């Protein structure tokens, strides 16, 4: 198969003003796809810089231990310029950069966009084919559009997701892992931007798109809401002993690790599962003879399965499940996944080459191209690393750049740190 040298978006320029994780993650995906992504930061940098968990590997070089990999994954492959957006000259500079771009992407609320002249109507005056993309907590209109939103509040909390994940009616609200809602919403923004780009190219007209943490979270629960939106009935929060089927439940194993089953319909897999567990006596047990009986006696059946599965480790059971043709999955720890042979085989953790400390693994975007070299294009930029380069490409002379720096409209020269 012919290998292309071109990336899907290698002729697209994106200007982004955002921070934290959601919108920046969309920019990282677009950079992996080949776009030139210009990240505009305040003079002090994105507040997410330096907030990531440090590496705990004892034999790692000092530069590796101090590097912010969490910031890196959402900002890799970008160019950074620092601009004082709160000064009229800084806002005008941003508008000048956007006039030469294909996409303007931000997580600014509508009032702040208007305050800095970065709203769609203003930017379309100098760039009629621009794609204007916004990511917020709750959207740009509606009674709560003003409300700041993070993934734990807008994505997991307000959308009903936290409540639906509780273990039974008395269960505690679980805690989400960092930025899971942010990265899901970033994917939604990427999809909107790509569709808008195609429409702008076909029509020659600018496009305005947006998504929010709240809307994306509701969509991830569309299977529930397809019915709940009709009958408004609360979702029943089922603890393990009250599950609908024994073949669609989760169980602890002897080593403290868990497995999860998803074999439907229950009746088709019940005999096979019992044979695998060497408990064929359960097949004809009057308490469990059919799906209705098993559901009625689920607490008792779950207790039996817990005892059986507690006799071997997760991986020992896994081999037996595979031999029996069961549909199951290991509940793996985060620390296990990067070493998972399947994850390695499909390239889920590719390497980035850093100029200071060499190669390190990162996380791949969830899309692969057979003939196009879509991959991380490089590490995250240092604060303001590309300020002079970006301004020079935009047509500014050296003296004009120095004047902007002297007036603190743009930041000073990039430091030699790897932040």
GUDO-77263 format. One record per residue (C-alpha): x, y, z. Coordinates in steps of 0.05 Angstrom, whole numbers, padded with zeros to 5 digits, always signed. Layout:
! residues N
XYZ ...
***
This chain:
! residues 419
+00000+00000+00000 +00028+00068-00020 +00052+00110+00039 +00035+00183+00034 +00083+00237+00058 +00025+00284+00071 -00014+00292+00135 -00090+00304+00131 -00086+00376+00158 -00016+00397+00136 -00045+00458+00099 -00088+00482+00158 -00069+00536+00208 -00104+00539+00275 -00100+00594+00327 -00122+00573+00396 -00134+00612+00460 -00149+00562+00515 -00123+00531+00578 -00128+00471+00623 -00145+00407+00585 -00209+00403+00544 -00198+00452+00487 -00122+00443+00487 -00132+00368+00477 -00170+00383+00413 -00112+00425+00390 -00064+00367+00405 -00105+00320+00362 -00107+00370+00305 -00031+00379+00311 -00022+00303+00307 -00063+00306+00243 -00013+00355+00215 -00044+00423+00229 -00001+00482+00248 -00029+00499+00316 -00010+00566+00347 -00024+00567+00421 -00033+00637+00448 -00017+00640+00522 -00017+00696+00574 +00051+00724+00591 +00053+00677+00651 +00034+00616+00609 -00024+00568+00611 -00040+00556+00685 -00038+00481+00672 +00037+00485+00662 +00073+00452+00720 +00011+00422+00752 +00020+00351+00727 +00041+00293+00773 +00116+00284+00772 +00147+00220+00747 +00161+00171+00804 +00213+00130+00767 +00275+00131+00812 +00326+00119+00756 +00297+00174+00711 +00340+00234+00695 +00325+00297+00734 +00299+00332+00671 +00252+00273+00660 +00226+00274+00731 +00211+00348+00728 +00179+00349+00659 +00104+00361+00658 +00078+00302+00618 +00005+00318+00631 +00013+00387+00600 +00053+00356+00544 -00001+00306+00522 -00052+00363+00510 -00003+00411+00478 +00046+00369+00438 +00065+00391+00369 +00041+00463+00378 +00075+00530+00373 +00071+00578+00431 +00067+00654+00432 +00054+00695+00495 +00008+00755+00486 -00022+00805+00535 -00094+00795+00512 -00120+00845+00563 -00084+00902+00527 -00118+00930+00465 -00054+00921+00426 -00050+00848+00447 -00122+00834+00426 -00108+00869+00359 -00046+00825+00350 -00087+00762+00360 -00139+00786+00310 -00084+00797+00260 -00059+00725+00270 -00130+00698+00263 -00139+00736+00198 -00087+00690+00168 -00114+00626+00199 -00164+00573+00178 -00191+00560+00248 -00198+00600+00311 -00209+00556+00372 -00222+00579+00443 -00254+00564+00510 -00274+00636+00523 -00345+00650+00544 -00384+00693+00494 -00377+00757+00535 -00301+00750+00537 -00299+00736+00462 -00337+00801+00450 -00293+00839+00500 -00230+00823+00461 -00261+00827+00392 -00255+00752+00382 -00329+00738+00371 -00349+00708+00303 -00378+00771+00274 -00315+00811+00287 -00267+00759+00262 -00307+00745+00199 -00296+00818+00179 -00223+00802+00164 -00229+00727+00149 -00294+00709+00115 -00277+00634+00110 -00256+00625+00182 -00280+00567+00225 -00296+00595+00294 -00298+00539+00346 -00315+00546+00420 -00313+00496+00477 -00346+00515+00543 -00375+00481+00604 -00448+00492+00587 -00452+00525+00518 -00455+00597+00495 -00529+00608+00507 -00582+00584+00556 -00591+00605+00629 -00526+00573+00653 -00481+00596+00595 -00446+00643+00644 -00426+00586+00690 -00353+00564+00691 -00349+00489+00679 -00299+00434+00691 -00307+00362+00673 -00322+00340+00745 -00378+00391+00751 -00407+00398+00681 -00389+00331+00649 -00396+00282+00707 -00440+00320+00756 -00493+00360+00718 -00502+00309+00663 -00526+00253+00710 -00465+00211+00698 -00439+00211+00769 -00507+00193+00797 -00516+00136+00747 -00448+00108+00766 -00465+00100+00840 -00464+00029+00866 -00536+00021+00888 -00581+00076+00917 -00537+00084+00979 -00471+00083+00941 -00423+00142+00943 -00412+00186+00883 -00347+00160+00851 -00289+00205+00833 -00271+00212+00760 -00200+00207+00735 -00167+00272+00713 -00192+00302+00647 -00232+00242+00623 -00291+00287+00607 -00244+00339+00579 -00213+00292+00529 -00280+00264+00507 -00305+00335+00495 -00241+00351+00458 -00258+00295+00409 -00327+00325+00398 -00296+00393+00383 -00248+00361+00333 -00306+00329+00296 -00343+00395+00293 -00281+00432+00267 -00267+00381+00213 -00339+00383+00188 -00339+00459+00190 -00273+00462+00152 -00302+00421+00095 -00364+00464+00093 -00323+00528+00092 -00281+00502+00035 -00343+00482-00005 -00383+00546+00007 -00330+00599+00019 -00369+00621+00080 -00345+00623+00152 -00373+00573+00201 -00388+00577+00275 -00387+00512+00316 -00386+00496+00389 -00391+00440+00439 -00392+00436+00514 -00373+00389+00570 -00447+00384+00589 -00472+00367+00519 -00418+00316+00506 -00431+00281+00572 -00505+00274+00556 -00487+00245+00488 -00442+00193+00519 -00504+00169+00557 -00549+00171+00496 -00570+00098+00505 -00599+00117+00573 -00628+00184+00551 -00661+00154+00489 -00712+00126+00538 -00705+00173+00598 -00719+00234+00555 -00786+00202+00538 -00810+00175+00606 -00768+00217+00654 -00759+00156+00698 -00697+00155+00743 -00644+00106+00725 -00642+00047+00772 -00573+00043+00803 -00558-00030+00808 -00507-00058+00856 -00474-00124+00836 -00522-00168+00875 -00580-00135+00838 -00552-00141+00768 -00597-00161+00710 -00555-00221+00689 -00499-00261+00719 -00465-00262+00651 -00463-00186+00650 -00432-00173+00717 -00364-00162+00749 -00326-00203+00799 -00264-00202+00844 -00213-00256+00835 -00166-00289+00883 -00109-00240+00873 -00153-00179+00887 -00160-00162+00813 -00228-00162+00778 -00259-00188+00715 -00321-00164+00678 -00369-00206+00637 -00413-00183+00580 -00446-00245+00550 -00516-00234+00522 -00565-00265+00518 -00555-00295+00586 -00588-00362+00567 -00539-00375+00511 -00477-00368+00555 -00501-00394+00622 -00484-00468+00610 -00417-00452+00579 -00399-00407+00638 -00418-00460+00689 -00375-00512+00653 -00316-00465+00651 -00322-00454+00727 -00328-00530+00737 -00397-00520+00768 -00442-00556+00719 -00487-00572+00778 -00511-00500+00776 -00542-00510+00707 -00598-00552+00733 -00602-00520+00802 -00676-00501+00810 -00655-00433+00836 -00620-00416+00771 -00655-00457+00716 -00673-00398+00672 -00658-00323+00666 -00719-00304+00708 -00699-00351+00764 -00627-00327+00762 -00650-00254+00766 -00695-00270+00825 -00638-00304+00862 -00582-00258+00839 -00554-00241+00908 -00545-00315+00924 -00515-00329+00855 -00466-00271+00858 -00442-00297+00926 -00430-00366+00895 -00392-00336+00837 -00350-00292+00883 -00329-00354+00922 -00312-00393+00858 -00273-00337+00824 -00235-00323+00889 -00199-00390+00879 -00155-00366+00822 -00121-00302+00799 -00150-00257+00745 -00100-00279+00693 -00109-00353+00709 -00184-00346+00700 -00172-00306+00636 -00138-00365+00602 -00196-00410+00621 -00247-00359+00597 -00213-00354+00530 -00209-00429+00522 -00284-00433+00535 -00301-00378+00485 -00329-00330+00538 -00335-00255+00528 -00297-00222+00585 -00247-00168+00601 -00194-00158+00654 -00203-00098+00699 -00133-00071+00691 -00097-00020+00732 -00073+00044+00698 -00001+00022+00712 -00013-00043+00674 -00041-00016+00609 +00023+00014+00579 +00055-00056+00584 -00007-00091+00556 +00019-00130+00494 -00043-00110+00455 -00034-00036+00472 +00038-00041+00449 +00020-00078+00385 -00030-00025+00362 +00015+00033+00381 -00025+00063+00438 +00037+00092+00470 +00082+00120+00415 +00146+00157+00430 +00163+00231+00423 +00234+00254+00415 +00251+00312+00461 +00312+00355+00445 +00334+00356+00518 +00325+00285+00545 +00310+00240+00486 +00252+00194+00473 +00193+00184+00520 +00125+00150+00512 +00061+00189+00503 -00012+00171+00491 -00037+00161+00420 -00102+00192+00394 -00157+00141+00382 -00152+00141+00307 -00103+00106+00260 -00088+00118+00186 -00062+00061+00142 -00021+00103+00094 -00013+00171+00128 +00039+00184+00183 -00010+00211+00235 +00027+00212+00301 +00051+00260+00355 +00092+00312+00317 +00136+00334+00375 +00135+00355+00448 +00095+00413+00478 +00127+00481+00467 +00162+00521+00521 +00126+00585+00543 +00129+00633+00485 +00180+00589+00449 +00157+00609+00379 +00138+00682+00392 +00189+00711+00344 +00179+00658+00291 +00103+00666+00292 +00106+00742+00288 +00159+00740+00233 +00115+00693+00191 +00057+00740+00203 +00096+00797+00171 +00126+00833+00231 +00196+00861+00226 +00250+00851+00279 +00241+00923+00303 +00166+00914+00308 +00175+00851+00348 +00223+00885+00395 +00175+00942+00404 +00119+00894+00422 +00165+00861+00472 +00186+00927+00502 +00114+00946+00513 +00099+00878+00545 +00049+00862+00490 +00086+00797+00477 +00131+00758+00524 +00206+00757+00528 +00251+00707+00495 +00237+00635+00514 +00277+00607+00571 +00321+00545+00566 +00276+00506+00613 +00236+00446+00589 +00170+00470+00619 
***
